[in-house]
Amino acid sequence: MNGIHDMGGMDGFGPVQRETNEPVFHESWEGRVCGMMLSRAGQPPSTIDAGRHRIERIDPARYLASSYYERWLARIEEAIVAGGALSRDEIEAKIKEFSTNPDLPVPRREDPAAAEQIRVLLRTGNPVTRTIRRKPRYAVGDRVMTRNLNPHGHTRLPRYARGKHGVITAHHGAHVFPDSNAHGLGENPQHLYTVRISARELWGDTAETNECVLIDLWESYLANDSSDTKPSAPRGPAKAKSAKSKASSRSRESSRVQSKSSRRRTR
């Protein structure tokens, strides 16, 4: 999906500001939003890829004006409305109520079992590796070219890396394919590779010569590099013709030498 969220390689946003000793949350509400996301309170069953696609669909002006956790909150609201737990009007009415009276108690529900599940999930993760019968199409060292795709839905192939030449540096086995998983079309696991693309390939001759970007890309994002072809060896008739031409050339050279020698002797 082409949208404002796909900022990789874009200019005009200024340098990335690194904050020394940056806290996990800058405001207490950010922690609550994180908790809402993990507990999935009021949200229908969904995948991480579907959640990312919800963020991609935020209005561009709102997206740019929002912080990281404000985008998360917008994603949660959209999921709650889509799942039918609350309407947009009900959410707006509750926002107005708490804005008018910030001291109102916030509803709470204790669920130790759910809290334990979240704790285990955070410790162990949620692997998306899968086993498939199809063998990998590429191996480490293969030269490839990324496809120039412009899908209407979710994709993990960044816009700045489309239609570029690169080299496979690692194979990670098969992983859930986000492009289909985001839309409820199944996991469709594919082989996943790390591809090294030079900075100059991505951004032209003004980029640093010795820099590169490593990107994890699924197999359907890649194609064989058509420019990586070696000239085939000449066949038999061509070799014979070449040998005949060389013999004829040597014969003409020998005749010229003999002629010059004869002229010297007759002088």
C-alpha positions in Angstrom: 0.0 0.0 0.0 1.4 3.4 -1.0 0.7 5.9 1.7 2.2 8.5 4.1 3.2 5.8 6.5 5.8 4.5 4.0 8.4 7.1 4.8 11.5 5.1 4.2 14.0 7.0 2.0 11.9 10.2 2.0 13.4 13.7 2.5 12.0 16.7 4.4 11.3 15.2 7.8 14.6 16.3 9.4 17.2 14.2 11.3 16.2 11.4 13.6 16.5 12.8 17.1 17.9 10.3 19.6 16.9 10.9 23.2 19.5 10.0 25.9 18.0 7.6 28.5 14.7 7.7 26.7 11.9 6.3 29.0 9.6 3.5 27.9 6.7 5.8 28.1 6.8 9.6 28.0 3.3 10.0 29.5 1.2 7.7 31.7 -1.5 7.4 29.0 1.0 5.8 26.6 1.4 2.9 29.0 -2.4 2.5 29.2 -2.7 2.5 25.5 0.0 -0.2 25.3 -2.0 -2.2 27.9 -5.2 -1.8 25.9 -3.4 -3.1 22.8 -1.9 -6.1 24.6 -5.2 -7.0 26.4 -7.2 -6.5 23.3 -10.0 -5.0 25.4 -13.1 -4.6 23.3 -11.3 -5.6 20.1 -12.2 -8.5 17.8 -9.7 -11.2 17.1 -7.1 -9.9 14.7 -3.5 -10.3 13.5 -0.6 -8.0 13.9 -0.6 -7.5 10.1 -4.3 -6.4 10.1 -3.4 -4.0 12.9 -0.6 -2.5 10.9 -2.9 -2.1 8.0 -5.4 -0.2 10.2 -2.6 2.3 11.0 -1.8 2.7 7.3 -5.3 3.8 6.7 -5.2 6.7 9.1 -5.9 10.0 7.3 -2.4 11.4 6.2 -2.8 14.7 8.0 -3.8 13.0 11.2 -1.0 10.4 10.8 1.7 13.1 10.5 0.3 15.1 13.5 0.1 12.0 15.7 2.7 10.5 18.0 3.5 6.8 18.0 1.0 5.8 20.7 -1.6 8.2 19.3 -1.5 6.1 16.2 -1.9 3.0 18.3 -4.9 4.5 20.0 -6.5 5.3 16.6 -5.9 1.7 15.6 -7.6 0.4 18.7 -10.6 2.8 18.2 -11.0 1.6 14.6 -10.9 -2.1 15.7 -13.5 -1.5 18.4 -15.8 0.2 16.0 -15.3 -2.4 13.3 -16.0 -5.2 15.8 -19.2 -3.6 17.0 -18.2 -3.2 20.6 -18.8 0.6 20.5 -19.9 3.1 17.9 -17.9 6.2 17.0 -20.5 8.4 18.6 -20.2 6.4 21.9 -16.4 6.8 21.9 -16.7 10.6 21.3 -19.3 10.9 24.0 -17.0 9.2 26.5 -14.1 11.4 25.5 -16.3 14.5 26.1 -17.4 13.1 29.5 -13.9 12.6 30.8 -12.7 15.9 29.3 -15.4 17.7 31.2 -14.7 15.8 34.5 -11.1 14.4 34.5 -11.6 13.1 38.1 -14.2 10.5 37.1 -13.1 7.0 38.0 -11.8 4.9 35.2 -13.6 1.5 34.9 -11.3 -1.4 35.8 -11.7 -5.2 35.4 -9.3 -7.6 37.1 -8.4 -10.7 35.1 -5.3 -12.4 36.5 -5.5 -15.2 33.9 -5.4 -12.8 31.0 -2.6 -10.9 32.7 -0.6 -14.1 33.0 -1.1 -14.9 29.3 0.2 -11.5 28.4 3.2 -11.9 30.6 4.0 -15.3 29.0 3.5 -13.8 25.5 5.9 -11.0 26.2 8.5 -13.4 27.5 8.2 -16.1 24.8 7.0 -14.1 21.8 4.6 -15.3 19.1 6.7 -17.0 16.4 5.5 -16.7 12.9 7.9 -19.2 11.4 6.2 -22.1 9.5 7.2 -25.4 7.8 6.5 -25.6 4.1 7.3 -28.3 1.5 8.4 -25.8 -1.2 12.1 -25.4 -1.4 13.6 -21.9 -1.4 14.1 -20.4 -4.8 17.2 -18.5 -3.8 20.4 -19.1 -1.9 23.0 -16.9 -0.2 25.0 -15.0 -2.8 22.3 -15.0 -5.5 21.7 -11.7 -7.2 18.1 -10.7 -7.3 15.9 -7.8 -8.2 13.0 -6.5 -6.1 9.7 -6.3 -7.9 8.1 -3.0 -8.6 4.8 -3.6 -6.9 2.1 -1.1 -6.1 -0.5 -3.1 -4.1 -3.8 -1.6 -2.9 -3.5 -3.6 0.4 -0.9 -4.2 3.0 2.7 -5.0 2.0 6.1 -5.1 3.8 8.0 -4.2 0.6 9.0 -0.5 1.2 8.4 1.8 -1.7 12.1 3.0 -1.9 13.3 -0.5 -2.3 11.2 -1.5 -5.3 12.8 -2.3 -8.6 16.3 -2.5 -7.1 19.2 -4.9 -7.6 20.5 -6.7 -4.5 22.2 -9.8 -3.2 20.8 -12.5 -0.9 22.8 -12.5 2.4 20.6 -14.9 4.5 17.7 -17.3 4.4 15.4 -17.4 7.4 13.1 -20.2 6.5 9.4 -19.8 5.9 7.3 -17.1 7.6 3.7 -16.0 7.6 3.2 -13.7 4.5 1.8 -10.4 5.8 0.3 -9.3 2.5 -2.4 -12.0 2.7 -2.5 -12.3 6.5 -3.5 -8.6 6.9 -6.7 -9.2 4.9 -7.9 -12.5 6.4 -6.7 -14.4 3.3 -4.6 -17.0 5.2 -1.1 -17.1 6.3 0.3 -18.2 2.9 3.8 -18.8 4.4 6.8 -18.0 2.1 10.6 -18.2 2.3 12.1 -15.0 3.9 15.5 -13.6 2.9 17.8 -10.8 3.9 18.7 -8.8 0.8 21.6 -6.4 0.7 21.1 -3.3 -1.5 23.8 -0.7 -2.0 23.0 2.9 -1.0 23.8 4.1 -4.5 21.4 1.5 -6.0 18.7 3.0 -3.7 19.5 6.7 -3.9 21.8 7.3 -6.8 25.4 8.6 -7.1 25.1 11.1 -4.3 24.8 8.3 -1.7 27.9 7.0 0.1 29.9 4.4 -1.9 30.5 1.9 0.9 27.1 1.9 2.5 24.2 -0.5 2.1 20.8 -1.4 3.5 19.8 -4.9 4.6 16.1 -5.6 4.2 14.1 -8.8 5.0 11.9 -9.6 2.0 9.6 -12.5 1.2 10.1 -14.6 -1.9 7.2 -13.2 -3.9 8.8 -9.8 -3.6 11.9 -11.0 -5.6 12.8 -11.9 -9.1 15.9 -13.2 -10.8 18.3 -10.4 -11.7 18.1 -10.3 -15.5 21.3 -8.2 -15.7 23.3 -11.0 -13.9 23.8 -13.1 -17.1 27.1 -14.5 -18.3 27.9 -14.6 -22.1 27.7 -18.2 -23.4 30.9 -19.8 -24.8 31.0 -19.9 -28.7 29.8 -23.1 -30.3 31.8 -25.4 -32.6 31.2 -23.8 -36.0 32.0 -20.4 -34.5 35.3 -21.8 -33.1 36.1 -23.4 -36.4 35.4 -20.2 -38.2 37.6 -18.3 -35.8 40.5 -20.8 -36.1 40.2 -20.7 -39.9 40.4 -16.9 -39.9 43.5 -16.9 -37.7 45.2 -19.5 -40.0 44.4 -17.3 -43.0 45.8 -14.2 -41.3 49.0 -16.1 -40.4 49.4 -17.3 -44.0 49.0 -13.7 -45.3 51.6 -12.4 -42.8 54.0 -15.2 -43.9 53.6 -14.3 -47.5 54.4 -10.6 -46.8 57.6 -11.6 -44.9 58.7 -13.8 -47.7 58.0 -11.1 -50.3 60.1 -8.5 -48.4 62.9 -11.0 -48.0 62.9 -11.8 -51.8 63.0 -8.0 -52.6 66.0 -7.5 -50.4 67.9 -10.4 -52.0 67.3 -9.0 -55.6 68.6 -5.6 -54.8 
